Amino acid sequence: MARPSRYPLDLRRRVVRMVAEVRDDYPDETAVLQAVVEKLDIGSRETLRNWVKQHEVDAGTRPGTTTEESAQLKALKKENAELKRANETLKAAASFFAAEPDRPHTRS
């Protein structure tokens, strides 16, 4: 499980907007990211690059799995695991009760 970000979502959104606003002032993407990282003292260029990529995916300008789709997929995987556990429990109970008539009964 991924650890929670130490940067609030609102901050990440503002930083991504800032990158978009100053993009034309620099020769390439790396220079833009480096300048913003230094100004705001954010972890690393790669951290910021990941935020920008995810924003582009969420906006539909880059292919990939959106944040919403990732959350839905995670929830479905969790539900699937719970259903598999429940199914195994029901199978065990069914086999237990199916074997019940074969057991000898003792009456006192």
PDB file as gemmi writes it, atoms N, CA and C in Angstrom:
CRYST1    1.000    1.000    1.000  90.00  90.00  90.00 P 1                      
ATOM      1  N   MET A   1       0.836  -1.174   0.000  1.00  0.00           N  
ATOM      2  CA  MET A   1       0.000   0.000   0.000  1.00  0.00           C  
ATOM      3  C   MET A   1       0.885   1.242   0.000  1.00  0.00           C  
ATOM      4  N   ALA A   2       0.561   2.187  -0.844  1.00  0.00           N  
ATOM      5  CA  ALA A   2       1.349   3.407  -0.945  1.00  0.00           C  
ATOM      6  C   ALA A   2       1.172   4.258   0.297  1.00  0.00           C  
ATOM      7  N   ARG A   3       2.253   4.901   0.672  1.00  0.00           N  
ATOM      8  CA  ARG A   3       2.148   5.757   1.846  1.00  0.00           C  
ATOM      9  C   ARG A   3       1.483   7.062   1.451  1.00  0.00           C  
ATOM     10  N   PRO A   4       0.744   7.667   2.360  1.00  0.00           N  
ATOM     11  CA  PRO A   4       0.059   8.923   2.031  1.00  0.00           C  
ATOM     12  C   PRO A   4       1.066  10.029   1.744  1.00  0.00           C  
ATOM     13  N   SER A   5       0.699  10.933   0.861  1.00  0.00           N  
ATOM     14  CA  SER A   5       1.581  12.032   0.492  1.00  0.00           C  
ATOM     15  C   SER A   5       1.713  13.015   1.644  1.00  0.00           C  
ATOM     16  N   ARG A   6       2.908  13.544   1.791  1.00  0.00           N  
ATOM     17  CA  ARG A   6       3.090  14.550   2.832  1.00  0.00           C  
ATOM     18  C   ARG A   6       2.680  15.928   2.345  1.00  0.00           C  
ATOM     19  N   TYR A   7       2.323  16.009   1.070  1.00  0.00           N  
ATOM     20  CA  TYR A   7       1.868  17.261   0.482  1.00  0.00           C  
ATOM     21  C   TYR A   7       0.358  17.214   0.281  1.00  0.00           C  
ATOM     22  N   PRO A   8      -0.366  18.188   0.807  1.00  0.00           N  
ATOM     23  CA  PRO A   8      -1.825  18.195   0.638  1.00  0.00           C  
ATOM     24  C   PRO A   8      -2.215  18.310  -0.841  1.00  0.00           C  
ATOM     25  N   LEU A   9      -3.372  17.779  -1.162  1.00  0.00           N  
ATOM     26  CA  LEU A   9      -3.860  17.788  -2.536  1.00  0.00           C  
ATOM     27  C   LEU A   9      -3.962  19.207  -3.086  1.00  0.00           C  
ATOM     28  N   ASP A  10      -4.416  20.136  -2.267  1.00  0.00           N  
ATOM     29  CA  ASP A  10      -4.556  21.525  -2.701  1.00  0.00           C  
ATOM     30  C   ASP A  10      -3.196  22.112  -3.105  1.00  0.00           C  
ATOM     31  N   LEU A  11      -2.159  21.829  -2.331  1.00  0.00           N  
ATOM     32  CA  LEU A  11      -0.818  22.306  -2.660  1.00  0.00           C  
ATOM     33  C   LEU A  11      -0.351  21.706  -3.981  1.00  0.00           C  
ATOM     34  N   ARG A  12      -0.570  20.414  -4.154  1.00  0.00           N  
ATOM     35  CA  ARG A  12      -0.149  19.761  -5.400  1.00  0.00           C  
ATOM     36  C   ARG A  12      -0.841  20.379  -6.602  1.00  0.00           C  
ATOM     37  N   ARG A  13      -2.128  20.684  -6.470  1.00  0.00           N  
ATOM     38  CA  ARG A  13      -2.856  21.306  -7.591  1.00  0.00           C  
ATOM     39  C   ARG A  13      -2.306  22.692  -7.913  1.00  0.00           C  
ATOM     40  N   ARG A  14      -2.008  23.475  -6.867  1.00  0.00           N  
ATOM     41  CA  ARG A  14      -1.466  24.820  -7.098  1.00  0.00           C  
ATOM     42  C   ARG A  14      -0.093  24.756  -7.748  1.00  0.00           C  
ATOM     43  N   VAL A  15       0.724  23.806  -7.333  1.00  0.00           N  
ATOM     44  CA  VAL A  15       2.061  23.661  -7.908  1.00  0.00           C  
ATOM     45  C   VAL A  15       1.964  23.268  -9.380  1.00  0.00           C  
ATOM     46  N   VAL A  16       1.055  22.364  -9.708  1.00  0.00           N  
ATOM     47  CA  VAL A  16       0.869  21.961 -11.114  1.00  0.00           C  
ATOM     48  C   VAL A  16       0.417  23.158 -11.951  1.00  0.00           C  
ATOM     49  N   ARG A  17      -0.484  23.968 -11.395  1.00  0.00           N  
ATOM     50  CA  ARG A  17      -0.906  25.185 -12.101  1.00  0.00           C  
ATOM     51  C   ARG A  17       0.271  26.131 -12.313  1.00  0.00           C  
ATOM     52  N   MET A  18       1.117  26.237 -11.297  1.00  0.00           N  
ATOM     53  CA  MET A  18       2.285  27.106 -11.395  1.00  0.00           C  
ATOM     54  C   MET A  18       3.219  26.627 -12.505  1.00  0.00           C  
ATOM     55  N   VAL A  19       3.418  25.327 -12.596  1.00  0.00           N  
ATOM     56  CA  VAL A  19       4.262  24.767 -13.662  1.00  0.00           C  
ATOM     57  C   VAL A  19       3.686  25.144 -15.026  1.00  0.00           C  
ATOM     58  N   ALA A  20       2.377  25.022 -15.183  1.00  0.00           N  
ATOM     59  CA  ALA A  20       1.739  25.356 -16.458  1.00  0.00           C  
ATOM     60  C   ALA A  20       1.904  26.845 -16.786  1.00  0.00           C  
ATOM     61  N   GLU A  21       1.833  27.690 -15.765  1.00  0.00           N  
ATOM     62  CA  GLU A  21       1.939  29.131 -15.989  1.00  0.00           C  
ATOM     63  C   GLU A  21       3.338  29.569 -16.392  1.00  0.00           C  
ATOM     64  N   VAL A  22       4.380  28.943 -15.846  1.00  0.00           N  
ATOM     65  CA  VAL A  22       5.756  29.380 -16.132  1.00  0.00           C  
ATOM     66  C   VAL A  22       6.445  28.526 -17.200  1.00  0.00           C  
ATOM     67  N   ARG A  23       5.723  27.583 -17.776  1.00  0.00           N  
ATOM     68  CA  ARG A  23       6.306  26.655 -18.754  1.00  0.00           C  
ATOM     69  C   ARG A  23       6.962  27.380 -19.936  1.00  0.00           C  
ATOM     70  N   ASP A  24       6.386  28.476 -20.394  1.00  0.00           N  
ATOM     71  CA  ASP A  24       6.918  29.187 -21.562  1.00  0.00           C  
ATOM     72  C   ASP A  24       8.183  29.980 -21.242  1.00  0.00           C  
ATOM     73  N   ASP A  25       8.485  30.165 -19.968  1.00  0.00           N  
ATOM     74  CA  ASP A  25       9.655  30.949 -19.571  1.00  0.00           C  
ATOM     75  C   ASP A  25      10.948  30.138 -19.564  1.00  0.00           C  
ATOM     76  N   TYR A  26      10.869  28.850 -19.798  1.00  0.00           N  
ATOM     77  CA  TYR A  26      12.026  27.972 -19.708  1.00  0.00           C  
ATOM     78  C   TYR A  26      12.175  27.162 -20.995  1.00  0.00           C  
ATOM     79  N   PRO A  27      13.425  26.748 -21.296  1.00  0.00           N  
ATOM     80  CA  PRO A  27      13.670  26.042 -22.565  1.00  0.00           C  
ATOM     81  C   PRO A  27      13.078  24.637 -22.645  1.00  0.00           C  
ATOM     82  N   ASP A  28      12.985  23.942 -21.508  1.00  0.00           N  
ATOM     83  CA  ASP A  28      12.435  22.583 -21.544  1.00  0.00           C  
ATOM     84  C   ASP A  28      11.737  22.241 -20.230  1.00  0.00           C  
ATOM     85  N   GLU A  29      11.098  21.091 -20.228  1.00  0.00           N  
ATOM     86  CA  GLU A  29      10.298  20.649 -19.079  1.00  0.00           C  
ATOM     87  C   GLU A  29      11.150  20.473 -17.825  1.00  0.00           C  
ATOM     88  N   THR A  30      12.338  19.937 -17.981  1.00  0.00           N  
ATOM     89  CA  THR A  30      13.208  19.707 -16.833  1.00  0.00           C  
ATOM     90  C   THR A  30      13.579  21.017 -16.151  1.00  0.00           C  
ATOM     91  N   ALA A  31      13.872  22.036 -16.943  1.00  0.00           N  
ATOM     92  CA  ALA A  31      14.222  23.337 -16.371  1.00  0.00           C  
ATOM     93  C   ALA A  31      13.037  23.952 -15.623  1.00  0.00           C  
ATOM     94  N   VAL A  32      11.846  23.788 -16.166  1.00  0.00           N  
ATOM     95  CA  VAL A  32      10.640  24.301 -15.501  1.00  0.00           C  
ATOM     96  C   VAL A  32      10.475  23.614 -14.149  1.00  0.00           C  
ATOM     97  N   LEU A  33      10.545  22.300 -14.153  1.00  0.00           N  
ATOM     98  CA  LEU A  33      10.360  21.537 -12.922  1.00  0.00           C  
ATOM     99  C   LEU A  33      11.427  21.873 -11.887  1.00  0.00           C  
ATOM    100  N   GLN A  34      12.664  21.996 -12.332  1.00  0.00           N  
ATOM    101  CA  GLN A  34      13.757  22.313 -11.410  1.00  0.00           C  
ATOM    102  C   GLN A  34      13.545  23.690 -10.781  1.00  0.00           C  
ATOM    103  N   ALA A  35      13.132  24.662 -11.575  1.00  0.00           N  
ATOM    104  CA  ALA A  35      12.908  26.008 -11.056  1.00  0.00           C  
ATOM    105  C   ALA A  35      11.791  26.023 -10.012  1.00  0.00           C  
ATOM    106  N   VAL A  36      10.697  25.324 -10.286  1.00  0.00           N  
ATOM    107  CA  VAL A  36       9.574  25.296  -9.348  1.00  0.00           C  
ATOM    108  C   VAL A  36       9.952  24.538  -8.074  1.00  0.00           C  
ATOM    109  N   VAL A  37      10.678  23.445  -8.215  1.00  0.00           N  
ATOM    110  CA  VAL A  37      11.127  22.675  -7.049  1.00  0.00           C  
ATOM    111  C   VAL A  37      12.001  23.543  -6.156  1.00  0.00           C  
ATOM    112  N   GLU A  38      12.900  24.305  -6.755  1.00  0.00           N  
ATOM    113  CA  GLU A  38      13.792  25.160  -5.964  1.00  0.00           C  
ATOM    114  C   GLU A  38      13.028  26.306  -5.303  1.00  0.00           C  
ATOM    115  N   LYS A  39      12.062  26.883  -6.008  1.00  0.00           N  
ATOM    116  CA  LYS A  39      11.288  27.990  -5.441  1.00  0.00           C  
ATOM    117  C   LYS A  39      10.450  27.542  -4.249  1.00  0.00           C  
ATOM    118  N   LEU A  40       9.852  26.373  -4.356  1.00  0.00           N  
ATOM    119  CA  LEU A  40       8.904  25.921  -3.343  1.00  0.00           C  
ATOM    120  C   LEU A  40       9.459  24.884  -2.369  1.00  0.00           C  
ATOM    121  N   ASP A  41      10.697  24.459  -2.600  1.00  0.00           N  
ATOM    122  CA  ASP A  41      11.341  23.471  -1.731  1.00  0.00           C  
ATOM    123  C   ASP A  41      10.511  22.199  -1.619  1.00  0.00           C  
ATOM    124  N   ILE A  42      10.145  21.676  -2.786  1.00  0.00           N  
ATOM    125  CA  ILE A  42       9.396  20.423  -2.864  1.00  0.00           C  
ATOM    126  C   ILE A  42      10.403  19.306  -3.082  1.00  0.00           C  
ATOM    127  N   GLY A  43      10.133  18.143  -2.546  1.00  0.00           N  
ATOM    128  CA  GLY A  43      11.014  16.980  -2.566  1.00  0.00           C  
ATOM    129  C   GLY A  43      11.995  16.883  -3.712  1.00  0.00           C  
ATOM    130  N   SER A  44      11.507  16.590  -4.893  1.00  0.00           N  
ATOM    131  CA  SER A  44      12.402  16.424  -6.036  1.00  0.00           C  
ATOM    132  C   SER A  44      11.665  16.740  -7.331  1.00  0.00           C  
ATOM    133  N   ARG A  45      12.453  16.830  -8.372  1.00  0.00           N  
ATOM    134  CA  ARG A  45      11.878  17.078  -9.700  1.00  0.00           C  
ATOM    135  C   ARG A  45      10.943  15.953 -10.102  1.00  0.00           C  
ATOM    136  N   GLU A  46      11.320  14.729  -9.774  1.00  0.00           N  
ATOM    137  CA  GLU A  46      10.495  13.576 -10.153  1.00  0.00           C  
ATOM    138  C   GLU A  46       9.148  13.590  -9.437  1.00  0.00           C  
ATOM    139  N   THR A  47       9.131  14.046  -8.207  1.00  0.00           N  
ATOM    140  CA  THR A  47       7.864  14.176  -7.483  1.00  0.00           C  
ATOM    141  C   THR A  47       6.940  15.098  -8.250  1.00  0.00           C  
ATOM    142  N   LEU A  48       7.469  16.238  -8.616  1.00  0.00           N  
ATOM    143  CA  LEU A  48       6.679  17.226  -9.353  1.00  0.00           C  
ATOM    144  C   LEU A  48       6.304  16.701 -10.737  1.00  0.00           C  
ATOM    145  N   ARG A  49       7.220  16.015 -11.401  1.00  0.00           N  
ATOM    146  CA  ARG A  49       6.931  15.447 -12.725  1.00  0.00           C  
ATOM    147  C   ARG A  49       5.759  14.464 -12.634  1.00  0.00           C  
ATOM    148  N   ASN A  50       5.730  13.651 -11.576  1.00  0.00           N  
ATOM    149  CA  ASN A  50       4.624  12.706 -11.385  1.00  0.00           C  
ATOM    150  C   ASN A  50       3.309  13.435 -11.169  1.00  0.00           C  
ATOM    151  N   TRP A  51       3.332  14.528 -10.413  1.00  0.00           N  
ATOM    152  CA  TRP A  51       2.114  15.308 -10.190  1.00  0.00           C  
ATOM    153  C   TRP A  51       1.596  15.867 -11.500  1.00  0.00           C  
ATOM    154  N   VAL A  52       2.517  16.394 -12.325  1.00  0.00           N  
ATOM    155  CA  VAL A  52       2.120  16.982 -13.611  1.00  0.00           C  
ATOM    156  C   VAL A  52       1.552  15.896 -14.530  1.00  0.00           C  
ATOM    157  N   LYS A  53       2.226  14.745 -14.589  1.00  0.00           N  
ATOM    158  CA  LYS A  53       1.736  13.637 -15.426  1.00  0.00           C  
ATOM    159  C   LYS A  53       0.338  13.202 -15.001  1.00  0.00           C  
ATOM    160  N   GLN A  54       0.141  13.040 -13.684  1.00  0.00           N  
ATOM    161  CA  GLN A  54      -1.163  12.596 -13.209  1.00  0.00           C  
ATOM    162  C   GLN A  54      -2.230  13.634 -13.506  1.00  0.00           C  
ATOM    163  N   HIS A  55      -1.893  14.891 -13.387  1.00  0.00           N  
ATOM    164  CA  HIS A  55      -2.844  15.955 -13.724  1.00  0.00           C  
ATOM    165  C   HIS A  55      -3.226  15.874 -15.203  1.00  0.00           C  
ATOM    166  N   GLU A  56      -2.249  15.624 -16.069  1.00  0.00           N  
ATOM    167  CA  GLU A  56      -2.521  15.510 -17.503  1.00  0.00           C  
ATOM    168  C   GLU A  56      -3.410  14.300 -17.792  1.00  0.00           C  
ATOM    169  N   VAL A  57      -3.173  13.207 -17.097  1.00  0.00           N  
ATOM    170  CA  VAL A  57      -4.018  12.011 -17.269  1.00  0.00           C  
ATOM    171  C   VAL A  57      -5.437  12.323 -16.820  1.00  0.00           C  
ATOM    172  N   ASP A  58      -5.559  12.951 -15.645  1.00  0.00           N  
ATOM    173  CA  ASP A  58      -6.887  13.287 -15.121  1.00  0.00           C  
ATOM    174  C   ASP A  58      -7.621  14.270 -16.025  1.00  0.00           C  
ATOM    175  N   ALA A  59      -6.865  15.161 -16.691  1.00  0.00           N  
ATOM    176  CA  ALA A  59      -7.474  16.151 -17.588  1.00  0.00           C  
ATOM    177  C   ALA A  59      -7.806  15.544 -18.948  1.00  0.00           C  
ATOM    178  N   GLY A  60      -7.287  14.348 -19.237  1.00  0.00           N  
ATOM    179  CA  GLY A  60      -7.575  13.693 -20.507  1.00  0.00           C  
ATOM    180  C   GLY A  60      -6.599  14.049 -21.613  1.00  0.00           C  
ATOM    181  N   THR A  61      -5.521  14.747 -21.299  1.00  0.00           N  
ATOM    182  CA  THR A  61      -4.553  15.127 -22.329  1.00  0.00           C  
ATOM    183  C   THR A  61      -3.431  14.113 -22.466  1.00  0.00           C  
ATOM    184  N   ARG A  62      -3.407  13.108 -21.610  1.00  0.00           N  
ATOM    185  CA  ARG A  62      -2.383  12.061 -21.655  1.00  0.00           C  
ATOM    186  C   ARG A  62      -3.087  10.731 -21.369  1.00  0.00           C  
ATOM    187  N   PRO A  63      -2.710   9.677 -22.078  1.00  0.00           N  
ATOM    188  CA  PRO A  63      -3.338   8.387 -21.802  1.00  0.00           C  
ATOM    189  C   PRO A  63      -2.872   7.826 -20.463  1.00  0.00           C  
ATOM    190  N   GLY A  64      -3.745   7.080 -19.833  1.00  0.00           N  
ATOM    191  CA  GLY A  64      -3.388   6.457 -18.562  1.00  0.00           C  
ATOM    192  C   GLY A  64      -4.608   6.293 -17.682  1.00  0.00           C  
ATOM    193  N   THR A  65      -4.373   5.797 -16.492  1.00  0.00           N  
ATOM    194  CA  THR A  65      -5.443   5.561 -15.534  1.00  0.00           C  
ATOM    195  C   THR A  65      -5.622   6.807 -14.669  1.00  0.00           C  
ATOM    196  N   THR A  66      -6.829   7.351 -14.695  1.00  0.00           N  
ATOM    197  CA  THR A  66      -7.092   8.555 -13.916  1.00  0.00           C  
ATOM    198  C   THR A  66      -7.125   8.230 -12.428  1.00  0.00           C  
ATOM    199  N   THR A  67      -7.065   9.257 -11.626  1.00  0.00           N  
ATOM    200  CA  THR A  67      -7.120   9.093 -10.180  1.00  0.00           C  
ATOM    201  C   THR A  67      -8.437   8.441  -9.768  1.00  0.00           C  
ATOM    202  N   GLU A  68      -9.519   8.864 -10.400  1.00  0.00           N  
ATOM    203  CA  GLU A  68     -10.841   8.298 -10.091  1.00  0.00           C  
ATOM    204  C   GLU A  68     -10.900   6.818 -10.464  1.00  0.00           C  
ATOM    205  N   GLU A  69     -10.368   6.486 -11.633  1.00  0.00           N  
ATOM    206  CA  GLU A  69     -10.356   5.080 -12.053  1.00  0.00           C  
ATOM    207  C   GLU A  69      -9.501   4.231 -11.116  1.00  0.00           C  
ATOM    208  N   SER A  70      -8.387   4.787 -10.674  1.00  0.00           N  
ATOM    209  CA  SER A  70      -7.526   4.059  -9.738  1.00  0.00           C  
ATOM    210  C   SER A  70      -8.257   3.780  -8.433  1.00  0.00           C  
ATOM    211  N   ALA A  71      -8.996   4.774  -7.950  1.00  0.00           N  
ATOM    212  CA  ALA A  71      -9.753   4.595  -6.708  1.00  0.00           C  
ATOM    213  C   ALA A  71     -10.842   3.536  -6.894  1.00  0.00           C  
ATOM    214  N   GLN A  72     -11.523   3.568  -8.040  1.00  0.00           N  
ATOM    215  CA  GLN A  72     -12.557   2.571  -8.306  1.00  0.00           C  
ATOM    216  C   GLN A  72     -11.954   1.173  -8.406  1.00  0.00           C  
ATOM    217  N   LEU A  73     -10.824   1.064  -9.084  1.00  0.00           N  
ATOM    218  CA  LEU A  73     -10.156  -0.223  -9.230  1.00  0.00           C  
ATOM    219  C   LEU A  73      -9.735  -0.768  -7.869  1.00  0.00           C  
ATOM    220  N   LYS A  74      -9.198   0.103  -7.026  1.00  0.00           N  
ATOM    221  CA  LYS A  74      -8.791  -0.311  -5.686  1.00  0.00           C  
ATOM    222  C   LYS A  74      -9.992  -0.819  -4.888  1.00  0.00           C  
ATOM    223  N   ALA A  75     -11.106  -0.089  -4.969  1.00  0.00           N  
ATOM    224  CA  ALA A  75     -12.315  -0.501  -4.248  1.00  0.00           C  
ATOM    225  C   ALA A  75     -12.833  -1.832  -4.776  1.00  0.00           C  
ATOM    226  N   LEU A  76     -12.815  -2.018  -6.091  1.00  0.00           N  
ATOM    227  CA  LEU A  76     -13.285  -3.279  -6.675  1.00  0.00           C  
ATOM    228  C   LEU A  76     -12.392  -4.453  -6.289  1.00  0.00           C  
ATOM    229  N   LYS A  77     -11.082  -4.225  -6.246  1.00  0.00           N  
ATOM    230  CA  LYS A  77     -10.165  -5.286  -5.828  1.00  0.00           C  
ATOM    231  C   LYS A  77     -10.426  -5.682  -4.376  1.00  0.00           C  
ATOM    232  N   LYS A  78     -10.676  -4.685  -3.540  1.00  0.00           N  
ATOM    233  CA  LYS A  78     -10.966  -4.966  -2.134  1.00  0.00           C  
ATOM    234  C   LYS A  78     -12.263  -5.765  -2.012  1.00  0.00           C  
ATOM    235  N   GLU A  79     -13.299  -5.338  -2.749  1.00  0.00           N  
ATOM    236  CA  GLU A  79     -14.577  -6.043  -2.722  1.00  0.00           C  
ATOM    237  C   GLU A  79     -14.425  -7.472  -3.241  1.00  0.00           C  
ATOM    238  N   ASN A  80     -13.642  -7.643  -4.304  1.00  0.00           N  
ATOM    239  CA  ASN A  80     -13.404  -8.963  -4.867  1.00  0.00           C  
ATOM    240  C   ASN A  80     -12.733  -9.880  -3.849  1.00  0.00           C  
ATOM    241  N   ALA A  81     -11.752  -9.357  -3.123  1.00  0.00           N  
ATOM    242  CA  ALA A  81     -11.068 -10.161  -2.107  1.00  0.00           C  
ATOM    243  C   ALA A  81     -12.041 -10.565  -0.994  1.00  0.00           C  
ATOM    244  N   GLU A  82     -12.901  -9.630  -0.590  1.00  0.00           N  
ATOM    245  CA  GLU A  82     -13.891  -9.944   0.448  1.00  0.00           C  
ATOM    246  C   GLU A  82     -14.865 -11.010  -0.033  1.00  0.00           C  
ATOM    247  N   LEU A  83     -15.291 -10.914  -1.282  1.00  0.00           N  
ATOM    248  CA  LEU A  83     -16.223 -11.904  -1.827  1.00  0.00           C  
ATOM    249  C   LEU A  83     -15.567 -13.274  -1.950  1.00  0.00           C  
ATOM    250  N   LYS A  84     -14.293 -13.310  -2.310  1.00  0.00           N  
ATOM    251  CA  LYS A  84     -13.583 -14.587  -2.386  1.00  0.00           C  
ATOM    252  C   LYS A  84     -13.489 -15.237  -1.010  1.00  0.00           C  
ATOM    253  N   ARG A  85     -13.199 -14.417   0.020  1.00  0.00           N  
ATOM    254  CA  ARG A  85     -13.149 -14.963   1.380  1.00  0.00           C  
ATOM    255  C   ARG A  85     -14.516 -15.490   1.800  1.00  0.00           C  
ATOM    256  N   ALA A  86     -15.564 -14.752   1.503  1.00  0.00           N  
ATOM    257  CA  ALA A  86     -16.917 -15.193   1.851  1.00  0.00           C  
ATOM    258  C   ALA A  86     -17.264 -16.479   1.111  1.00  0.00           C  
ATOM    259  N   ASN A  87     -16.870 -16.573  -0.153  1.00  0.00           N  
ATOM    260  CA  ASN A  87     -17.136 -17.767  -0.948  1.00  0.00           C  
ATOM    261  C   ASN A  87     -16.423 -18.980  -0.362  1.00  0.00           C  
ATOM    262  N   GLU A  88     -15.181 -18.799   0.067  1.00  0.00           N  
ATOM    263  CA  GLU A  88     -14.443 -19.905   0.680  1.00  0.00           C  
ATOM    264  C   GLU A  88     -15.114 -20.354   1.981  1.00  0.00           C  
ATOM    265  N   THR A  89     -15.594 -19.394   2.757  1.00  0.00           N  
ATOM    266  CA  THR A  89     -16.299 -19.726   3.999  1.00  0.00           C  
ATOM    267  C   THR A  89     -17.563 -20.518   3.696  1.00  0.00           C  
ATOM    268  N   LEU A  90     -18.313 -20.085   2.693  1.00  0.00           N  
ATOM    269  CA  LEU A  90     -19.544 -20.788   2.323  1.00  0.00           C  
ATOM    270  C   LEU A  90     -19.248 -22.185   1.787  1.00  0.00           C  
ATOM    271  N   LYS A  91     -18.175 -22.334   1.029  1.00  0.00           N  
ATOM    272  CA  LYS A  91     -17.800 -23.663   0.541  1.00  0.00           C  
ATOM    273  C   LYS A  91     -17.467 -24.597   1.700  1.00  0.00           C  
ATOM    274  N   ALA A  92     -16.725 -24.065   2.667  1.00  0.00           N  
ATOM    275  CA  ALA A  92     -16.361 -24.890   3.829  1.00  0.00           C  
ATOM    276  C   ALA A  92     -17.612 -25.278   4.611  1.00  0.00           C  
ATOM    277  N   ALA A  93     -18.535 -24.341   4.796  1.00  0.00           N  
ATOM    278  CA  ALA A  93     -19.773 -24.627   5.523  1.00  0.00           C  
ATOM    279  C   ALA A  93     -20.616 -25.638   4.760  1.00  0.00           C  
ATOM    280  N   ALA A  94     -20.687 -25.510   3.450  1.00  0.00           N  
ATOM    281  CA  ALA A  94     -21.480 -26.438   2.638  1.00  0.00           C  
ATOM    282  C   ALA A  94     -20.915 -27.852   2.728  1.00  0.00           C  
ATOM    283  N   SER A  95     -19.607 -27.976   2.669  1.00  0.00           N  
ATOM    284  CA  SER A  95     -19.023 -29.319   2.760  1.00  0.00           C  
ATOM    285  C   SER A  95     -19.216 -29.908   4.155  1.00  0.00           C  
ATOM    286  N   PHE A  96     -19.183 -29.060   5.173  1.00  0.00           N  
ATOM    287  CA  PHE A  96     -19.419 -29.538   6.540  1.00  0.00           C  
ATOM    288  C   PHE A  96     -20.843 -30.056   6.684  1.00  0.00           C  
ATOM    289  N   PHE A  97     -21.810 -29.278   6.212  1.00  0.00           N  
ATOM    290  CA  PHE A  97     -23.204 -29.693   6.358  1.00  0.00           C  
ATOM    291  C   PHE A  97     -23.568 -30.834   5.408  1.00  0.00           C  
ATOM    292  N   ALA A  98     -22.894 -30.944   4.292  1.00  0.00           N  
ATOM    293  CA  ALA A  98     -23.152 -32.056   3.373  1.00  0.00           C  
ATOM    294  C   ALA A  98     -22.667 -33.366   3.985  1.00  0.00           C  
ATOM    295  N   ALA A  99     -21.651 -33.320   4.794  1.00  0.00           N  
ATOM    296  CA  ALA A  99     -21.109 -34.525   5.425  1.00  0.00           C  
ATOM    297  C   ALA A  99     -21.905 -34.926   6.661  1.00  0.00           C  
ATOM    298  N   GLU A 100     -22.734 -34.085   7.157  1.00  0.00           N  
ATOM    299  CA  GLU A 100     -23.499 -34.323   8.389  1.00  0.00           C  
ATOM    300  C   GLU A 100     -24.345 -35.601   8.362  1.00  0.00           C  
ATOM    301  N   PRO A 101     -25.104 -35.913   7.311  1.00  0.00           N  
ATOM    302  CA  PRO A 101     -25.930 -37.135   7.344  1.00  0.00           C  
ATOM    303  C   PRO A 101     -25.103 -38.419   7.429  1.00  0.00           C  
ATOM    304  N   ASP A 102     -23.874 -38.390   7.001  1.00  0.00           N  
ATOM    305  CA  ASP A 102     -23.047 -39.594   7.034  1.00  0.00           C  
ATOM    306  C   ASP A 102     -22.513 -39.912   8.417  1.00  0.00           C  
ATOM    307  N   ARG A 103     -22.559 -38.983   9.301  1.00  0.00           N  
ATOM    308  CA  ARG A 103     -22.025 -39.202  10.633  1.00  0.00           C  
ATOM    309  C   ARG A 103     -22.998 -40.056  11.445  1.00  0.00           C  
ATOM    310  N   PRO A 104     -22.453 -40.947  12.246  1.00  0.00           N  
ATOM    311  CA  PRO A 104     -23.358 -41.765  13.086  1.00  0.00           C  
ATOM    312  C   PRO A 104     -23.973 -40.905  14.178  1.00  0.00           C  
ATOM    313  N   HIS A 105     -25.246 -41.153  14.414  1.00  0.00           N  
ATOM    314  CA  HIS A 105     -25.956 -40.419  15.468  1.00  0.00           C  
ATOM    315  C   HIS A 105     -26.032 -41.322  16.688  1.00  0.00           C  
ATOM    316  N   THR A 106     -25.808 -40.760  17.811  1.00  0.00           N  
ATOM    317  CA  THR A 106     -25.947 -41.516  19.048  1.00  0.00           C  
ATOM    318  C   THR A 106     -27.103 -40.927  19.830  1.00  0.00           C  
ATOM    319  N   ARG A 107     -27.964 -41.821  20.304  1.00  0.00           N  
ATOM    320  CA  ARG A 107     -29.094 -41.368  21.113  1.00  0.00           C  
ATOM    321  C   ARG A 107     -28.880 -41.862  22.520  1.00  0.00           C  
ATOM    322  N   SER A 108     -29.246 -41.052  23.426  1.00  0.00           N  
ATOM    323  CA  SER A 108     -29.094 -41.514  24.807  1.00  0.00           C  
ATOM    324  C   SER A 108     -30.374 -42.028  25.385  1.00  0.00           C  
TER     325      SER A 108                                                      
END                                                                             
